[in-house]
Amino acid sequence: MRKGKVAAILLAPKDEEDLERLILANSRRFQSLIEKSRRSLRAGKGVSRKEFWKTVAQRQRAKTAS
């Protein structure tokens, strides 16, 4: 306490996932990428979930075949 008021609270991450979320939430680069993605979606440039996973599967098959 500082002059009778709380100065800081320290919290430890519960697990690796919690730590990763904390790091990404405070990453300017990551937040910039998220904002860029949101602008792209608002402009109608996104892909459906189905199309996304179809592309991921195709790339994985191509990578495995190499």
C-alpha distances in whole Angstrom, upper triangle without the diagonal:
4,6,6,5,5,6,8,10,13,16,19,23,25,28,30,30,27,26,29,28,25,26,29,27,25,29,30,34,33,32,35,38,36,37,40,41,40,42,45,45,45,48,50,50,49,50,51,49,52,53,50,51,54,54,51,54,57,55,54,58,58,56,57,61,60
4,5,5,6,6,9,12,15,19,22,25,27,30,32,33,29,28,31,30,26,28,30,28,26,29,30,34,34,33,35,38,37,37,40,42,41,43,46,46,45,48,50,50,49,51,52,50,54,55,51,52,56,55,53,55,58,56,55,59,60,57,59,62,62
4,6,8,9,13,16,19,22,25,28,31,34,35,36,32,31,34,33,29,31,33,31,29,32,33,37,37,35,38,41,40,39,43,44,43,45,48,48,48,50,53,53,52,54,54,53,56,57,54,55,59,58,56,59,61,59,59,62,63,61,62,66,65
4,7,9,12,14,18,21,24,27,29,33,34,35,31,31,33,32,29,31,33,30,29,32,34,37,37,35,38,41,39,39,43,44,43,45,48,47,47,50,52,52,51,53,53,52,55,56,53,54,58,57,55,58,60,59,58,62,63,60,62,65,65
4,6,9,11,15,18,21,24,27,30,32,32,28,28,30,29,25,27,29,27,25,29,30,34,33,32,34,37,36,36,39,40,39,41,44,44,43,46,48,49,47,49,50,48,52,53,50,51,54,54,51,54,57,55,55,58,59,57,59,62,62
4,6,8,11,14,18,21,23,26,28,28,24,24,27,25,22,24,26,23,22,26,27,31,30,29,32,34,33,33,37,38,36,38,41,41,41,44,46,46,45,47,47,45,49,50,47,47,51,50,48,51,54,52,51,55,56,54,55,58,58
4,7,10,14,17,20,23,25,27,27,23,23,25,24,20,22,24,22,20,24,25,28,28,27,30,32,31,31,35,36,35,37,40,40,40,43,45,45,43,45,46,44,48,49,45,46,50,49,47,50,52,50,50,53,54,52,53,57,56
4,7,10,13,16,19,22,23,23,20,19,21,20,17,18,21,19,17,21,22,26,25,24,27,30,29,29,32,33,33,35,38,38,38,41,43,42,41,43,43,41,45,46,42,43,47,46,43,46,49,47,46,50,51,48,50,53,53
4,7,10,13,15,18,20,20,17,16,19,18,15,17,20,18,17,20,23,26,25,24,27,29,28,29,32,33,32,34,37,37,37,40,42,41,40,41,41,39,43,44,40,41,45,44,41,44,47,45,44,48,49,46,48,51,51
4,7,10,13,15,17,18,14,13,17,16,13,15,18,16,15,19,21,24,23,23,26,28,27,28,31,32,31,34,36,36,37,40,41,41,39,40,40,38,41,42,39,39,43,42,39,42,44,42,41,45,46,44,45,48,48
4,7,9,12,14,15,11,11,14,13,11,13,16,15,15,18,21,24,22,22,25,27,25,27,30,30,30,33,35,34,35,38,39,39,36,38,37,35,38,39,36,36,40,39,36,39,42,40,39,42,43,41,42,46,46
4,6,9,11,12,9,8,12,12,10,12,16,15,15,18,21,23,22,22,26,26,25,27,30,30,30,33,35,34,36,39,39,39,36,37,37,34,37,38,35,34,38,38,35,37,40,38,36,40,41,39,39,43,43
4,6,7,8,5,5,9,9,8,10,13,13,14,16,20,21,19,20,24,24,23,25,28,27,28,31,32,32,33,36,37,36,33,34,33,31,33,35,31,31,34,34,31,33,36,34,33,36,38,35,36,40,40
4,7,8,6,7,11,11,11,13,16,16,17,19,23,24,22,22,26,26,24,27,30,29,29,32,34,33,34,37,38,37,34,34,33,30,33,34,31,30,34,34,31,32,36,34,32,36,37,35,35,39,39
4,5,5,6,9,10,11,12,14,16,17,19,22,23,20,22,25,25,23,26,29,27,28,32,32,31,34,36,36,35,32,32,31,28,31,32,29,28,31,31,28,29,33,31,29,32,34,31,32,36,36
4,5,5,6,9,10,10,12,14,16,16,20,20,18,20,23,22,21,24,26,25,26,30,30,29,32,34,34,33,30,30,29,26,29,30,26,25,29,28,25,27,30,28,26,29,31,28,29,32,32
4,5,5,6,9,10,11,12,14,15,19,19,16,17,21,20,18,22,24,22,23,27,27,26,29,31,31,30,27,27,26,23,26,27,23,23,26,26,23,25,28,26,24,28,30,27,28,32,32
4,5,5,6,9,10,11,13,14,18,19,16,17,20,20,19,21,24,23,23,27,28,27,29,32,32,31,28,28,28,25,28,29,26,25,29,29,26,28,31,29,28,31,33,31,32,35,35
4,5,5,6,9,10,11,12,16,17,15,16,19,19,18,21,24,23,24,27,28,28,30,32,33,31,29,29,29,27,30,31,27,27,30,29,26,29,31,29,28,32,33,30,31,35,35
4,5,5,6,8,10,10,14,14,12,13,17,16,15,19,20,20,21,24,25,25,27,29,29,28,25,26,26,24,26,27,23,23,27,26,23,25,28,26,25,29,30,27,28,32,32
4,5,5,6,9,10,13,14,11,12,15,15,13,16,19,18,19,22,23,22,24,27,27,26,24,25,25,22,26,26,23,23,27,26,23,26,29,27,26,30,31,29,30,34,34
4,6,5,6,9,12,14,12,12,16,16,15,17,20,20,20,23,25,25,26,29,30,29,26,28,28,26,29,30,26,27,30,29,27,30,32,30,29,33,34,32,33,37,37
4,6,5,6,10,11,9,11,14,14,14,17,19,19,20,23,24,24,26,28,29,28,26,27,28,26,29,29,26,26,30,28,26,29,31,28,28,32,32,30,32,35,34
4,5,5,8,9,6,8,11,11,10,13,15,15,16,19,20,21,22,25,26,24,22,23,24,23,26,26,22,23,27,25,23,26,28,26,26,30,30,28,30,33,33
4,6,8,10,8,7,11,12,10,12,15,15,16,18,20,20,22,24,25,24,23,24,25,24,27,27,24,25,29,27,25,29,31,29,29,32,33,31,33,36,36
4,6,9,8,8,11,13,12,14,16,17,18,20,22,23,24,26,28,26,25,27,28,27,30,30,27,28,31,30,28,31,33,31,31,35,35,33,35,38,37
4,5,5,6,9,10,11,12,14,15,17,18,20,21,23,24,26,25,23,25,27,26,29,28,25,26,29,28,26,29,31,28,28,32,32,30,32,35,35
4,6,5,6,9,10,10,12,14,15,16,18,20,21,23,25,23,22,25,27,26,29,29,25,27,30,28,27,30,31,29,30,33,33,31,34,37,36
4,6,5,6,9,10,11,12,14,15,17,19,20,21,23,21,20,23,25,24,27,26,23,25,27,25,24,27,28,26,27,30,30,28,31,33,32
4,5,5,6,9,10,11,12,14,15,17,19,20,21,20,18,20,22,21,24,24,20,22,25,23,21,25,26,24,24,28,28,26,29,32,31
4,5,5,6,9,10,11,12,14,15,17,18,20,19,18,20,22,21,25,24,21,23,26,24,23,27,28,26,27,31,31,29,32,35,34
4,5,5,6,9,10,11,12,14,15,17,19,17,17,20,22,22,25,24,21,24,26,24,23,27,28,26,27,31,30,29,32,34,34
4,5,5,6,9,10,11,12,14,15,17,15,14,16,19,19,22,21,18,20,22,20,19,23,24,22,23,27,27,25,28,31,30
4,5,5,6,9,10,11,12,14,15,14,13,15,17,17,20,20,17,19,22,20,19,23,24,23,24,27,28,27,29,32,32
4,5,5,6,9,10,11,12,14,14,13,16,18,19,22,21,19,22,24,23,22,26,27,26,27,30,30,30,32,35,34
4,5,5,6,9,10,11,13,11,12,15,17,18,21,20,18,21,23,21,21,25,25,23,26,29,28,28,31,33,32
4,5,5,6,9,10,11,9,8,11,14,14,18,16,14,17,19,18,18,21,22,21,23,26,26,26,28,30,30
4,5,5,6,9,10,10,9,12,14,15,18,18,16,19,21,20,20,24,25,24,26,29,29,29,32,34,34
4,5,5,6,9,9,10,13,16,17,21,19,18,21,23,22,22,26,26,26,28,31,30,30,33,35,35
4,5,5,7,5,7,10,13,15,18,16,15,19,20,18,20,23,23,22,25,28,27,28,31,32,32
4,5,5,5,5,8,11,13,16,14,13,17,19,18,19,22,23,22,25,27,27,28,31,32,33
4,5,7,8,12,13,16,19,18,17,21,22,21,23,26,26,26,28,31,31,32,34,36,36
4,6,8,12,14,17,19,18,18,21,22,21,23,26,26,26,28,31,30,31,34,35,36
4,6,9,11,14,16,15,15,18,19,18,21,23,23,24,26,28,28,29,32,33,34
4,7,10,13,15,13,13,16,17,16,18,21,21,20,23,25,25,26,29,30,30
4,7,9,12,10,9,13,14,13,15,18,18,18,21,23,23,24,27,28,29
4,7,8,6,6,10,11,10,12,15,15,16,18,20,21,22,24,25,27
4,5,5,6,9,10,11,12,14,15,17,18,20,21,23,24,26,27
4,5,5,6,9,10,11,12,14,15,16,18,20,21,22,24,26
4,5,5,6,9,10,11,12,14,15,17,18,20,21,23,25
4,6,5,6,9,10,11,12,14,15,17,18,20,21,23
4,5,5,6,9,10,11,12,14,15,17,18,20,21
4,5,5,6,9,10,10,12,14,15,16,18,20
4,5,5,6,9,10,11,12,14,15,17,19
4,5,5,6,9,10,11,12,14,15,17
4,5,5,6,9,10,10,12,14,16
4,5,5,6,9,10,10,12,14
4,5,5,6,9,10,11,13
4,5,5,6,9,10,11
4,5,5,6,9,10
4,5,5,6,9
4,5,5,6
4,5,5
4,6
4
